[in-house]
Amino acid sequence: MFLRGATAADAATADGTTAGLITAGASPAGCASAGVVMVGGSGPSDRHNDTYFPPIRRHLVDAGLAVLSYDKRGVGGSSGEWRDATLDDLAADAVAALDFLRAQPGVRPEAVGLFGHSEGGWVVLRAATTARDGPSWVITNSCPGVTPAAQERHALSRALRERRRARPDVDIDGSLALFDRLVEVGRRDADFAEAARLVESAGRAAWLGDYWAGVDERLWEFLKRKQDHDPLSDTPRLRCPHLAVFGGADPLVPVAESIHRFATAACGPGRHPRATLTTEVFPDADHRIHTAIGTRPAPGHLTGLTRWIGGHTVGRPLP
């Protein structure tokens, strides 16, 4: 049986070592646990996804699950550099974590799934379709159903409209046109110097907000590599149930369009019979499915996760 507690986990990957944390709750004597691998969002996300994962992890553990979360490449105890990676590389890390958790004593290998937040949703969808032995299920949490370029444009547009309330001089059309030009030069593999000159010549770098803040040569190369990744290249190939969770007030994700695209893919011919799609939208919740000014999980979010996992876990359901 698993004893309640946390242990360090180091999984060897093709590109180095992925370091993380396995947390497990007490299971009935003689009973193995189902498991969850949690994959963080964009940027230098660690095993805790700053402060976001611990409450979710605690809830999953209290439900009797074993949970593995890990540091992205080059973060915390993991070697490598996430800015040098592709989404395929990050998916390979998720597959390594999936295999590692399955191999742990007291874990039911046929009952381990993937949970990906935001960018991590794209990662776990790709991992689910490339793993030799796919996960039991996949949960995407605030994962856009559109490309990164489309998602960033949506977020920028919304942020500009909000900013214009206080600053009437904010140039929304000009800023979006500049963003579109950056995407175009990225598609033809322009280097960072050309992209920086484009922003400087436009004279509106300030209006690009978080998209351009902190972009350097290495990050520009990463953004170029992932900007046209389409999650719908993976969803038709799923062989397991998929739960897509959204906050209705998420300022970063085009929620209605994402649901439409995931649903359209789910209705396509040739889907695996186990590849069901469930969508949940929590009204007034943000990108982290929080309400009350971003401080608390939306009512029903965490209990909904364990209820859905229990109903879609191969073999014996959760207690």
Solvent accessible surface area in square Angstrom, and as a share of the most:
residue,aa,sasa,rsa
1,M,128,0.57
2,F,34,0.14
3,L,135,0.67
4,R,147,0.54
5,G,35,0.34
6,A,60,0.47
7,T,85,0.50
8,A,86,0.66
9,A,5,0.04
10,D,90,0.47
11,A,9,0.07
12,A,92,0.71
13,T,30,0.17
14,A,111,0.86
15,D,87,0.45
16,G,30,0.29
17,T,55,0.32
18,T,10,0.06
19,A,8,0.06
20,G,3,0.02
21,L,32,0.16
22,I,12,0.06
23,T,23,0.13
24,A,4,0.03
25,G,0,0.00
26,A,55,0.43
27,S,10,0.06
28,P,78,0.49
29,A,89,0.69
30,G,82,0.79
31,C,41,0.24
32,A,36,0.28
33,S,3,0.02
34,A,2,0.02
35,G,0,0.00
36,V,0,0.00
37,V,0,0.00
38,M,1,0.00
39,V,11,0.06
40,G,9,0.09
41,G,4,0.04
42,S,72,0.46
43,G,17,0.16
44,P,92,0.58
45,S,13,0.08
46,D,43,0.22
47,R,50,0.18
48,H,60,0.27
49,N,10,0.05
50,D,84,0.43
51,T,105,0.61
52,Y,6,0.02
53,F,1,0.01
54,P,36,0.23
55,P,47,0.30
56,I,5,0.03
57,R,17,0.06
58,R,143,0.52
59,H,46,0.21
60,L,1,0.01
61,V,7,0.04
62,D,92,0.48
63,A,26,0.20
64,G,11,0.10
65,L,0,0.00
66,A,0,0.00
67,V,0,0.00
68,L,4,0.02
69,S,0,0.00
70,Y,21,0.08
71,D,2,0.01
72,K,18,0.08
73,R,25,0.09
74,G,43,0.41
75,V,20,0.11
76,G,71,0.68
77,G,48,0.47
78,S,9,0.06
79,S,54,0.35
80,G,47,0.45
81,E,34,0.15
82,W,23,0.08
83,R,66,0.24
84,D,78,0.41
85,A,1,0.01
86,T,51,0.30
87,L,12,0.06
88,D,77,0.40
89,D,42,0.22
90,L,9,0.04
91,A,2,0.01
92,A,56,0.43
93,D,5,0.03
94,A,0,0.00
95,V,26,0.15
96,A,20,0.15
97,A,2,0.02
98,L,0,0.00
99,D,73,0.38
100,F,54,0.23
101,L,0,0.00
102,R,34,0.12
103,A,79,0.62
104,Q,41,0.18
105,P,116,0.73
106,G,28,0.27
107,V,9,0.05
108,R,19,0.07
109,P,73,0.46
110,E,85,0.38
111,A,0,0.00
112,V,0,0.00
113,G,0,0.00
114,L,0,0.00
115,F,2,0.01
116,G,0,0.00
117,H,5,0.02
118,S,18,0.12
119,E,4,0.02
120,G,0,0.00
121,G,0,0.00
122,W,6,0.02
123,V,3,0.02
124,V,0,0.00
125,L,0,0.00
126,R,38,0.14
127,A,0,0.00
128,A,3,0.02
129,T,14,0.08
130,T,78,0.45
131,A,5,0.04
132,R,226,0.82
133,D,90,0.47
134,G,25,0.24
135,P,8,0.05
136,S,5,0.03
137,W,0,0.00
138,V,0,0.00
139,I,0,0.00
140,T,1,0.00
141,N,0,0.00
142,S,0,0.00
143,C,1,0.00
144,P,3,0.02
145,G,0,0.00
146,V,4,0.02
147,T,30,0.18
148,P,4,0.02
149,A,11,0.09
150,A,45,0.35
151,Q,24,0.10
152,E,48,0.22
153,R,90,0.33
154,H,56,0.25
155,A,13,0.10
156,L,12,0.06
157,S,18,0.12
158,R,77,0.28
159,A,57,0.44
160,L,3,0.02
161,R,125,0.46
162,E,88,0.40
163,R,98,0.36
164,R,110,0.40
165,R,194,0.71
166,A,84,0.65
167,R,104,0.38
168,P,112,0.70
169,D,77,0.40
170,V,1,0.01
171,D,47,0.24
172,I,20,0.10
173,D,116,0.60
174,G,28,0.27
175,S,0,0.00
176,L,19,0.09
177,A,51,0.40
178,L,5,0.03
179,F,3,0.01
180,D,46,0.24
181,R,129,0.47
182,L,0,0.00
183,V,10,0.06
184,E,101,0.45
185,V,15,0.09
186,G,6,0.06
187,R,145,0.53
188,R,148,0.54
189,D,103,0.53
190,A,6,0.04
191,D,80,0.42
192,F,48,0.20
193,A,49,0.38
194,E,47,0.21
195,A,0,0.00
196,A,19,0.15
197,R,145,0.53
198,L,16,0.08
199,V,2,0.01
200,E,128,0.57
201,S,92,0.59
202,A,43,0.33
203,G,60,0.58
204,R,88,0.32
205,A,45,0.35
206,A,70,0.54
207,W,15,0.05
208,L,0,0.00
209,G,36,0.35
210,D,136,0.71
211,Y,28,0.10
212,W,35,0.12
213,A,69,0.54
214,G,69,0.66
215,V,15,0.09
216,D,58,0.30
217,E,111,0.50
218,R,108,0.39
219,L,34,0.17
220,W,2,0.01
221,E,57,0.26
222,F,4,0.02
223,L,24,0.12
224,K,23,0.10
225,R,101,0.37
226,K,20,0.08
227,Q,16,0.07
228,D,70,0.36
229,H,25,0.11
230,D,44,0.23
231,P,0,0.00
232,L,36,0.18
233,S,55,0.35
234,D,0,0.00
235,T,3,0.01
236,P,59,0.37
237,R,119,0.43
238,L,1,0.00
239,R,93,0.34
240,C,3,0.02
241,P,7,0.04
242,H,2,0.01
243,L,0,0.00
244,A,0,0.00
245,V,1,0.01
246,F,1,0.00
247,G,0,0.00
248,G,40,0.39
249,A,39,0.30
250,D,2,0.01
251,P,53,0.34
252,L,72,0.36
253,V,3,0.02
254,P,14,0.09
255,V,23,0.13
256,A,83,0.64
257,E,91,0.41
258,S,0,0.00
259,I,43,0.22
260,H,123,0.55
261,R,58,0.21
262,F,3,0.01
263,A,37,0.29
264,T,77,0.45
265,A,12,0.09
266,A,28,0.22
267,C,113,0.68
268,G,27,0.26
269,P,141,0.89
270,G,82,0.78
271,R,41,0.15
272,H,71,0.31
273,P,121,0.76
274,R,91,0.33
275,A,8,0.06
276,T,67,0.39
277,L,45,0.22
278,T,46,0.27
279,T,51,0.30
280,E,51,0.23
281,V,66,0.38
282,F,24,0.10
283,P,102,0.64
284,D,117,0.61
285,A,0,0.00
286,D,40,0.21
287,H,25,0.11
288,R,66,0.24
289,I,0,0.00
290,H,32,0.14
291,T,28,0.16
292,A,44,0.34
293,I,175,0.89
294,G,36,0.35
295,T,92,0.54
296,R,152,0.56
297,P,47,0.30
298,A,4,0.03
299,P,115,0.73
300,G,42,0.40
301,H,4,0.02
302,L,29,0.15
303,T,68,0.40
304,G,5,0.05
305,L,2,0.01
306,T,18,0.10
307,R,170,0.62
308,W,20,0.07
309,I,1,0.01
310,G,12,0.12
311,G,64,0.61
312,H,55,0.25
313,T,12,0.07
314,V,61,0.35
315,G,59,0.57
316,R,117,0.43
317,P,83,0.52
318,L,28,0.14
319,P,133,0.84
